[in-house]
Amino acid sequence: QVQLVESGGGLVQPGGSLRLSCAASGMIISIYEMGWYRQGPGQQRELVARIFSTGVDNYADTVKGRFSVSRNNAKNTIYLQMNSLKPEDTAGYYCYGDQIKDGSQIFRSWGQGTDVTVST
């Protein structure tokens, strides 16, 4: 299993920026996809961003152009740079990582979550 530890959340004003980190430890091999879901108050969970082992990334329409994913392989960490934040970005953000184990089984690990609040 992979343990995922998130950090970087906090309170920021509209238009501001935050960078979330998701650091993997433990059995970190064979991770082919990592990303973030978020769930705001009274909202459905949505996938906001993900990055594949190839480096390909994609984004929800709601954040495209404002959020970007990057990775530091040496640190086994991915980052979510969030710019031009809006109040509707307020949510708990949950990192995930997908691994292939035992030949074909796909396991998803989850971070503990980090809260982002965009408010005046």
C-alpha positions as a Markdown table, in Angstrom:
| # | Residue | x | y | z |
|---|---|---|---|---|
| 1 | Gln | 0.0 | 0.0 | 0.0 |
| 2 | Val | 1.0 | 3.6 | -0.6 |
| 3 | Gln | 0.5 | 6.2 | 2.0 |
| 4 | Leu | -0.4 | 9.6 | 0.7 |
| 5 | Val | 0.1 | 12.7 | 2.8 |
| 6 | Glu | -1.4 | 16.0 | 1.6 |
| 7 | Ser | -0.5 | 19.5 | 2.6 |
| 8 | Gly | -0.8 | 23.0 | 1.4 |
| 9 | Gly | -4.4 | 23.8 | 2.1 |
| 10 | Gly | -5.6 | 26.9 | 3.8 |
| 11 | Leu | -7.5 | 30.1 | 3.6 |
| 12 | Val | -6.9 | 32.4 | 0.6 |
| 13 | Gln | -8.7 | 35.4 | -0.9 |
| 14 | Pro | -10.3 | 35.2 | -4.3 |
| 15 | Gly | -7.8 | 35.6 | -7.0 |
| 16 | Gly | -5.1 | 34.2 | -4.8 |
| 17 | Ser | -3.0 | 31.0 | -5.2 |
| 18 | Leu | -2.2 | 27.9 | -3.3 |
| 19 | Arg | -0.1 | 24.9 | -4.0 |
| 20 | Leu | -1.1 | 21.5 | -2.7 |
| 21 | Ser | 1.3 | 18.7 | -2.3 |
| 22 | Cys | 0.7 | 15.0 | -2.2 |
| 23 | Ala | 3.6 | 12.9 | -1.1 |
| 24 | Ala | 3.7 | 9.2 | -1.5 |
| 25 | Ser | 5.5 | 6.8 | 0.8 |
| 26 | Gly | 5.6 | 3.1 | 1.4 |
| 27 | Met | 5.1 | 0.8 | -1.6 |
| 28 | Ile | 5.3 | 3.5 | -4.2 |
| 29 | Ile | 6.1 | 1.4 | -7.3 |
| 30 | Ser | 3.7 | 1.0 | -10.2 |
| 31 | Ile | 1.8 | 4.2 | -9.6 |
| 32 | Tyr | 0.4 | 5.0 | -13.0 |
| 33 | Glu | -2.0 | 7.8 | -12.1 |
| 34 | Met | -2.3 | 10.4 | -9.3 |
| 35 | Gly | -4.7 | 13.2 | -8.9 |
| 36 | Trp | -7.2 | 15.1 | -6.8 |
| 37 | Tyr | -10.8 | 15.0 | -6.1 |
| 38 | Arg | -12.6 | 17.7 | -4.3 |
| 39 | Gln | -15.9 | 18.0 | -2.6 |
| 40 | Gly | -17.3 | 21.3 | -1.6 |
| 41 | Pro | -20.1 | 21.9 | 0.9 |
| 42 | Gly | -23.3 | 20.5 | -0.6 |
| 43 | Gln | -21.6 | 19.5 | -3.8 |
| 44 | Gln | -20.9 | 16.2 | -5.5 |
| 45 | Arg | -17.4 | 14.9 | -5.5 |
| 46 | Glu | -15.6 | 15.9 | -8.7 |
| 47 | Leu | -12.3 | 14.9 | -10.2 |
| 48 | Val | -10.4 | 18.1 | -10.7 |
| 49 | Ala | -7.0 | 17.1 | -12.0 |
| 50 | Arg | -4.9 | 14.1 | -12.6 |
| 51 | Ile | -1.5 | 13.2 | -14.0 |
| 52 | Phe | -0.4 | 9.9 | -15.5 |
| 53 | Ser | 3.0 | 8.3 | -15.3 |
| 54 | Thr | 3.6 | 9.4 | -18.8 |
| 55 | Gly | 3.3 | 13.0 | -17.7 |
| 56 | Val | 0.0 | 13.6 | -19.4 |
| 57 | Asp | -2.4 | 15.6 | -17.3 |
| 58 | Asn | -5.9 | 16.7 | -17.6 |
| 59 | Tyr | -8.4 | 18.8 | -15.7 |
| 60 | Ala | -12.0 | 19.4 | -15.0 |
| 61 | Asp | -13.5 | 22.2 | -17.1 |
| 62 | Thr | -14.2 | 24.1 | -13.9 |
| 63 | Val | -10.5 | 24.5 | -13.2 |
| 64 | Lys | -8.9 | 24.3 | -16.6 |
| 65 | Gly | -6.5 | 27.1 | -17.3 |
| 66 | Arg | -6.2 | 27.9 | -13.6 |
| 67 | Phe | -4.9 | 24.7 | -12.0 |
| 68 | Ser | -1.9 | 22.8 | -13.1 |
| 69 | Val | -0.3 | 19.5 | -12.0 |
| 70 | Ser | 3.4 | 18.8 | -11.7 |
| 71 | Arg | 5.5 | 16.1 | -10.2 |
| 72 | Asn | 8.9 | 15.7 | -8.6 |
| 73 | Asn | 9.8 | 12.1 | -9.1 |
| 74 | Ala | 12.8 | 12.2 | -6.7 |
| 75 | Lys | 10.5 | 13.3 | -3.9 |
| 76 | Asn | 7.6 | 11.0 | -5.0 |
| 77 | Thr | 5.4 | 14.0 | -4.8 |
| 78 | Ile | 2.9 | 15.7 | -7.0 |
| 79 | Tyr | 1.7 | 19.2 | -6.8 |
| 80 | Leu | -1.5 | 21.0 | -7.6 |
| 81 | Gln | -0.8 | 24.7 | -8.4 |
| 82 | Met | -4.1 | 26.6 | -8.0 |
| 83 | Asn | -4.2 | 30.1 | -9.3 |
| 84 | Ser | -7.0 | 32.6 | -9.7 |
| 85 | Leu | -8.9 | 30.9 | -7.0 |
| 86 | Lys | -12.6 | 31.4 | -6.8 |
| 87 | Pro | -15.0 | 30.9 | -3.9 |
| 88 | Glu | -16.5 | 27.9 | -5.6 |
| 89 | Asp | -13.1 | 26.3 | -5.3 |
| 90 | Thr | -13.7 | 26.0 | -1.6 |
| 91 | Ala | -13.6 | 22.3 | -0.8 |
| 92 | Gly | -11.8 | 19.4 | 0.8 |
| 93 | Tyr | -9.2 | 18.2 | -1.6 |
| 94 | Tyr | -8.3 | 14.6 | -1.6 |
| 95 | Cys | -5.3 | 13.1 | -3.4 |
| 96 | Tyr | -5.4 | 9.7 | -4.8 |
| 97 | Gly | -2.9 | 7.3 | -6.4 |
| 98 | Asp | -3.6 | 4.3 | -8.5 |
| 99 | Gln | -1.4 | 1.2 | -8.6 |
| 100 | Ile | -1.4 | -2.0 | -10.4 |
| 101 | Lys | -0.6 | -4.9 | -8.0 |
| 102 | Asp | -0.4 | -8.6 | -8.3 |
| 103 | Gly | -0.3 | -8.4 | -12.1 |
| 104 | Ser | -3.7 | -6.9 | -12.8 |
| 105 | Gln | -5.4 | -5.6 | -9.7 |
| 106 | Ile | -5.8 | -1.8 | -9.5 |
| 107 | Phe | -5.7 | -0.3 | -6.0 |
| 108 | Arg | -6.5 | 3.2 | -5.2 |
| 109 | Ser | -5.0 | 4.9 | -2.2 |
| 110 | Trp | -6.3 | 8.1 | -0.7 |
| 111 | Gly | -4.7 | 11.0 | 1.1 |
| 112 | Gln | -6.2 | 12.4 | 4.3 |
| 113 | Gly | -7.5 | 15.5 | 2.6 |
| 114 | Thr | -6.7 | 19.1 | 2.9 |
| 115 | Asp | -9.1 | 22.0 | 3.2 |
| 116 | Val | -9.1 | 24.9 | 0.8 |
| 117 | Thr | -11.2 | 27.9 | 1.7 |
| 118 | Val | -11.4 | 30.8 | -0.8 |
| 119 | Ser | -13.2 | 33.7 | 0.9 |
| 120 | Thr | -12.9 | 37.4 | 1.7 |
